[in-house]
Amino acid sequence: PQHPGLYPGSQHHIPGVGKEQPAFPAGHGVYEEPSLLKPFKSKKTPNCFTFEGGTLHLSVDLHIFNLQALEHVNARLLELYPADEERFDIVLMTNNHAQVGVRLINSINHYGLTIERFCMTGGESPIGYLTAYLTNLYLSADSDKVQEAIEAGIASATMFSANKDVAYSDTQLRVAFDGDSVIFSDESEQIVKEQGLDRFFEHEKLNENKPLAQGPLKGFLEDLGRLQKKFYAKNERLNCPIRTYLVTARSAASSGARVLKTLRSWGLEIDEALFLAGAPKGPILVKIRPHIFFDDQMFHVEGAQKLGTIAAHVPYGIAQKYHKAT
């Protein structure tokens, strides 16, 4: 079904969280590394994950996830709903030539990865295929491709691997989001950037009961929530293998109420909400250990990355104007 989201023509997606994807040098048609799959080693690679079953899709252009957590979610869903096909499915998308296919298949099988579908574009950009794969979230190491995908109406983010090795949960998929310009629109952030914090606090107080407009990853959070509810329906709330986090620079007392009321008005639940009032996000993320963290501001992405969190930059909203100017 069509999702009435921020981007016309998009479908529902869920995050693929993978341990390692095949690596190909950007711009090359033939794989040049001696080993396709090296666990926990970051490489810039055009790859694509897609969730199919219930038209829940995610396209990824980079490997850096822990596939065990994703596959554990699938196993639990299959156990609870054996006749239901609403599970993660992974599609590998690469701009390499099809002649690398056999080697790629052998490497994927060697590492026990569940990847059944490939899209090898022979040097062409994979962006044109994202709509055909009903993609709702595209993750890539290539910021130009990410921007191209956003311009094509597909929610996207640029992936950055962590600078430190961190142990991630294999049995619980953890996804952390910034709020403004990620789950929500950049409406409030515009006021911060252009009119300052005092005006922002005043604006948020006056509009506390007015829901924020949706941002590029709102649909992504919705789909995670829909899968969580499948576990809740089987009395598995306490053992749910998916957990979501809001990690925002907002202050709880002065601007947090509008965020929580917006989520409530959308019928969305977030498992944990952390209001940092401008404090660095990196140390909190070290405690959470999410498989991926989404933020629209590069200094938050870089701060998370330095302390061992896999982070994704969402190039959306007014913060991009200021980022380009620096």
Buried (B, 14 or more C-beta within 10 A) or exposed (E): EEBEBBBEEBBBBBBBBBBBBBBBBBEEBEBEEEEBBBEBEBBBBBBBBBBBBBBBBBBBBBBBBBBBBBBBBBEBBEEEBEEEEBBBBBBBBBBBBEEBBEEBBEBBEEBEBEBEBBBBBEEEBBBEBBBEBBBBBBBBBBBEBBBBBBEBBBBBBBBBBBBEEBEBBBEBBBBBBBBBBBBBBBBBBBBBBEEEEEEBBEBBEEEBEEBBEBBBBBBBBBBBBBBBEBBBEBEBEEEBBBBBBBBBBBBBEBBBBBBBBBBEEBEBBBBEBBBBEEEBBBEBBBEBBBBBBBBBBBEBBBBBBBBBBBBBBBBBBBBBEEBEEE
